[in-house]
Amino acid sequence: MTKQRKPVSNLSIYKKECPEKNLPCGTKSSYSFVFTAGTGTPSTGYSVQGNPVSPGTSGPRGFYIDQSSVIRYVTSGSATSASTPLQ
């Protein structure tokens, strides 16, 4: 059974939930998360970065994902769309 996702018609609702509820941004398990909506109406893109609050101490890698569904990582610093794909 495939779980169906509801479309998000207004991404500004996430700002109200940040940081404790759905984690589009905020901190959890020593990682800092940032959700960025794409441009345009309707928005067709997004990105999410998850980086250790204290690199090397609270986590070994930074992560990035966008609408391509490819998870990317770096071993130091903040992951971006140009980072290595996770395999």
Beta strands, then each sheet from edge to edge (+ up, - down):
strand 1: 25-28
strand 2: 31-37
strand 3: 46-52
strand 4: 62-66
strand 5: 72-74
strand 6: 84-85
sheet 1: 1+ 2- 3+ 4- 5+ 6-
end
